[in-house]
Amino acid sequence: MTLRTILLGACSALAFAGMASAETLTIATVNNGDMIRMQKLTDDFKAKNPDIDLEWVTLEENVLRQKVTTDIATKGGQYDVLTIGTYEVPIWAKQSWLLPLDNLGADYDADDLLPAIRSGLTVDGKLYAAPFYGESSMVMYRRDLFEAAGLKMPDAPTWDFIADAAKKITDKDKEIYGICLRGKAGWGENMAFLTAMSNSFGARWFDESWKPQFDQPEWKDTLTFYVDLMKEAGPPGASSNGFNENLALFQTGKCGMWIDATVAASFVSNPKESTVADKVGFALAPDKGLGKRGNWLWAWSLAIPASSQKVEAAEKFVAWATSKDYTKLVAEKEGWLNAPPGTRTSLYENAEYQKAAAFAKMTLDSINAADPTKPTVKPVPYVGVQFVAIPEFQGIGTAVGQQFSAALAGQVSVDQALQSAQQLATREMTKAGYIK
């Protein structure tokens, strides 16, 4: 055997070893615009980490939650990086289902994360998920329709103003609907909106003894107001509409107002995606004069399940996707308007971002105004603005959401929906041992 043959064989062996050592990370994520954008930009990650391959599992929000929850609870090990929300993080961390993010690199700068967002992802002083984007909720509206109707949107509107304006700007013959709101059943779909709305109406999920409160007048006021408003000024088929469906309606000029996640502001303002980009205004989520606005607090974050066998590679990916450098990468490729919002103080101090994003201050004010520890007018035994941070809430919240979606669709009355919600919530909370 010649020296050349030996050297060629050694090089081939090394190359094969390099190929064999390449790891494939399986990443479960939601089909929201910012996450889709991240997938398109991963050439940057690959260039920096040629030994790591990425496999994406991209799912609709309700489906993602179901699959990820099942996998992590059974220690299935199907995913190496999970896209999860503020609701899951403290519950799953306490179950030891998530790994603490202790090794995101010296330049990660966790102290730059917005305190309101970071605190919701921290358990016992340790960060268990890194926020990809954070959000509250606010009013997005068509300035041109308001002007034509002789209306002026206040920075801090009331629900009564919203209802009156929605009716005045509705033109069903032209397929322009005064307001678009979530109707699709799901604890993170219609119940995210309705729970935040109910807080401003003085309602709460449970009293201090964990007794469900759907038989109280505040919930009847909330649901009646919502159903009546949507019947009069909402689009047809609203009970099937979630975030993505309403986004599409707004971008195509069919909604006069949309109350939803602040993260949508960049999409509705982007002329490449929105036919009304130059006509959009923003306002705080509405109130009823009781001291609480109907805005929530949320972050879509990246976490590493304890069942992953590729922790070091997963940490590199999480650090890349939630870093300051990623924000700069998005700005470089797609403009500052599209930088992932709601996670870092430095973004809101950036003059270029402030200039590009007319909604920046409103987003930050909305995030800072939400208080998960005091989400309601009356005292409650739980934390969480648009959710209740107990494991049972996923099931109960979705079941209640189905009742409220049915009321919106006209399949049951408001009273029937509330009665069913009260019964099912009482049954499940008793079974779980909260009600003695």
N, C-alpha and C positions, 0 to 999 in steps of 0.2 A: 504493500500500500504506500503510495507516494505521500510526501508531506502536503502537497496540494489537496489530495483527496481527504486527508485527515482534517485539514483546515476547513475545507468545504463542508465536510460532515459535521464539524463542530459548530460552524456558523448556522447550518440548517437546524441543528439541535437547539441552539440558542433561540433561533427565530421561532421554532415550534414551541419552545418553553414560554416565549413571550406571548404567543397566541393563546396558549393554554391558560396563561395566568390572567388573561383579560376577563374581567368580571362583567356580568350583565345585571344591571339594577332594574327591577320591575317597579314602576312608579304608578300608583293609582291616583288619578286626578279627576277633577270635575270639568265639565265641558264649557266653562266660562271663558270669556274672551281673553282675559289676562293669562290664563293657563294655556290656552291654545297658542298665544303669542310666545310664551316661554318655550314651548316645544319647537317652534320655528327658529329659536335663537340658540339651540343647544350645540350648534357647531362650535361656538365659543368654548363651551365646557369640554367638548371632545378634543379640541385643539390643546387644551391645558391638561387633559386627562385621557391620553390615547389608549390607556389600558382599561378604560371603563366604557362599556356599552350601555345604552338605555333602551328599555322596552316600556312602552306606554300603554296603560289601560285607562282610557278616557270615557267617562260615564256621565249620564244625566244625574243631577244632584241627589234625588231620592234613591236611585239605584246604587250610586256610589256609597252612600251611607249604609245601605243594607249589606252590600257585599263586604265592605271594609270592616263593619262591626262584626259580622259573622266570622270573618277570617281571623280577626285579632282575638275574639273571645274564645275561639277554638284552637288558637295557636297554630293556625294553618300554615303560616310562613309563606303565603303566596306573594306578598309584596315586601319590598325593601324600604320604600318611602311611601308614606301615606299623606294624602291631602285631607286634613280634618279641620274641624271648626273649633271655636272657643268653647262650645258646649262639651265636646268629648274630652278635651285635654285634661282638666283636673280629675275627671272621673276615671279615665283610663290610666293616668299616671298613678293614682292611688291603688289601682288594681295591679300595678307593676307590668302593664301591657306595653308601656312606652319606655324608651331609653332616654335618660337626661342628655341634653345636648351640651356636653362639657368640652368638646373638641372641635369647635367651628373655626379655629385658627386665631392667631394673635391679632390680625387686622380686622376681625369681624365687627367689633365695636357694638356689643349688645347694649351698652349704655345709651346708644343713639336711638334705640327703639322707643317709640312713644309709650310713656308710662301706663296709660289706660289699656293699651293693647298688650304690652308685655306682662302686666300683672295677671291678665286672664289666662296666660300660657305658662305661668310659673306656679310650681307647687313646692312648698317647703324650701323656698329660696333657689330652686333649680328650674331652668328653662327646659320645658319638655317638648316644645314645638316652636319653630321659627316662622314668624309671620311673613307670608308672601304678599298679601295685601290686606289692609284693614279697612273697615267701613263702619259708618253709621247709616242713617237714612235721612232723606230730605225730599223736598218738593222740586221736581224738574217741570218746567212749564214753558208754553209757547208764548213769547212776548208779543208776537204779531197778532195772535188771537185775542190776547188780553187788550191790546190797544184798540183793535177793531170793535171790541165790546165795551170800550170805555172803562176798563178795569185797570187797577194798579195792584200788583201783588206786594203785600207787606213782606218785610224780611222775616217776620215771625207771625205767620197767619194763624187764625183760629180754624177749627173744623167747620164752623158755620160759614165762614167766608169761603172756604174751599168748596163746600157743597153748593153755595149760591153761584159761585163763579163757574163751576163745572156745568151747571144747568144752562147758564147763559152762553157758554161757548160751544155747546153741543150742536152739531148740524148733521143729523143722521143721514140726510139725503146725500151729503158729500162724504159720508163715512168718516166724519170727524167726531170723536167722542170726548166729552169734557174731561173724563178721568179714566185712567187705567190703574187697577189695583190687583194684587195677586188673588187668585181664586182657586188655583190648583191645590188639592189636598196634600198636606205634609207638614210635619212639625217645623221644618225649616222653610216651607213654602208659604202657604196662606197663613199658618199660625205664627210665623215670624212677624208678618205684618200686623195681624189682628191682635196678637199679644201686646206688641208695642203700642198699637192704637188704644187698646183697652186700658193700658196703664194711664194714658192721658184722660180717659173717661172716669178714672177712679176705681176701675175694676182690678181684680187680682185672681190668680189661679186658685190659691189656697189661703185660708185664714191661718192664724198662728197655731192652730191645732191640726193643720194639714187637711181641713175639711174643704172640699171643692166649693167654689163660689159661683157656679153658673146659674144658680137659682136666685141670684141677687140682681137688683135693678140695674146696677152699673154694666153688667154684661148684656142685659137686654137692650139697654140704651146703645151700647157699642154695636152689637150685631144688627139691630134694627136700622141704625144710621147707615151702616155699611151696605146692607142689602138694598135699602131704598135708594141710596145714592147710585149704586151700580146699575140698578134697574132703570133709573131715569137718565143717567149720563154716562154709563159704561158701555163697552163694546159687547157685541153678541158673543155667546160662548165663553164668558169671562170665567166660569167655574173651571175651565181647562187651562187657564193662563197662569204661568209662573213667571219668574224673572225673565227668562229668555224670550218668551212669547210677547210679554209686554214691551221689552226692549225693541223687538222687531216692529211692533205696532207704533211705538213712539218715533223710531227712526224713519219710518215711512210716512209720517205726517198724520197718523190717525188718532193721536192722543193729544188733548189740550194740556193735561197734567198727568204726571206719573209720580207717585210717592213710593220710593224704593231706595235701594242701596246707593250710597254716595259713589261707589265705584263705577256706577253706570254713567257718571257725568262725562268721563273722557270719551265714551262711546257715542253718546248723543251729541257731543260737541265736535266730533271728528268728521270733516266734510267727505272723507273717503267712505264713511260708513253710514252717515246720517243725512237725509235730505233736508233736515231742518236745523243743521249744525249752527247756522248763524242766527237762529231765532230763539235759542234756548236761554231761559233765566233760571235762577236757583233761589230757594228759600228754605228756612228751617222747617222741620216737620211740624205739623199743626198741634194745637193744644185746645183744651176746653176751659182754660182759666183756673185749673186746679194745681198748677205748679209743676206738672209733668208734660213734656212733649212726647209725641208718638214716634220717637226715634230709638233705634236699637244700637247695639255694639257687637261687632263681629270681626273675626279675622279668619281668612282661609290660610292655613299654615301647613308647613311640612314637618312631619314627625317620622321617627324611625321605630318600627315595632320591635319589641324585645325578641320576636321570633326570627328576625333577619340574621342571616349568616354572613352578611357583607357590610358590616357596620362602618368600617373605615371608609369604604367607597361611598356609602350612603351619606356619611357626614360631609364628605367633599361636595357632593351634589347639593345638599341642603344649604351649606355655606355659600356655594356659588349662586344659587337661585334667590337667596334672600339677602344678598350683600349690597353694599353701596355701589360696588362695581357693576352689578347687574342693572341697577337703576340707570347708571350712566350708559350702559350698553343699549338699553331700550331707547333712551333719549337720543343716542347717536344714530340708531337704525330707524326709529319711528317717531322721533320728536318728543320733547319734554311733556307734551300733553298726555302721552300714553305711559308715562312712568308709573309703576305700581304704587298706588296711593296708600296712605293711612298707616304706614309702619314706622317711618323714620323721621325724627325731628329735623335732620339735616335737609330733607327734601323740602320741608315747609319754610326753611330759611334760605332756600336757593332762589335767587332773583329770577333766573331763567324759567324755573318752574312756575313761580308766581305770575310771571308775565304770560306764560302759555296757558295756564289753567285758571280760568276765571272763577272756578268753583273751589279753589284751594282753601281759602279762609273759611268758607261755609262748611267744607268737609271737616276741617280741623275743629271748628267750633262745635259741630255736631258730635264728633267723637268724644271731645272733652266734656260735653254736657251729659252724656249717658253715664249713669251710675249703677253698675250691676249689684252693688251692696244695698242700695235703696231704690229699687226699680219702680215702686208703686206709691200711691198717695197714702194708703193705709199700710200698717206694718205687715210684713210677711216673714216666714221662716226660711226663705230660700234666697239664693243669689241668681242673677241672670236677668237681663232686660227683656229679651224676646223669647226666652226659654227659662225653664226651671232646672237648675243644675243637679238633678237626681237621675240615676240610671233609668228609672221607669218612665221618664218623660218622653222618650222617643216613641214608645208604643202608645201612651195616653195622648200625646200631642197629635200624632197622626190620626188616631181614631176620632178625636174631637175635630180635627181639621176636615175629616170626611163628612161629619155632620154639618159643619158650617159651609162646606162647598155645596152640599146638597141643598141647603137653604138658599144659597145664592142662585143655584140652578132652578129653584122653584119646586123641587121634588118634595120638600118638607117645609113647614112653617118655621119661623124664627123660634117660636115657643117650643115646638117639637125638637128642634135641633139642640136648644139649650137643655131641655129636659133629658134628652138622650146623653148629652155631654156630662151632665151632673151624675146620672146613674152610672155610666161606664167609668168615670173618673173615681167616683166613690167606691165602686167595686174593686178597681185595681189598687187604689191606695189602701183599702182595708186588707186586701190580700197581701200586699207588700209590707204590712205592719205599721204603716204610718198613722192610721186611724185606730185608736185603741177602743 
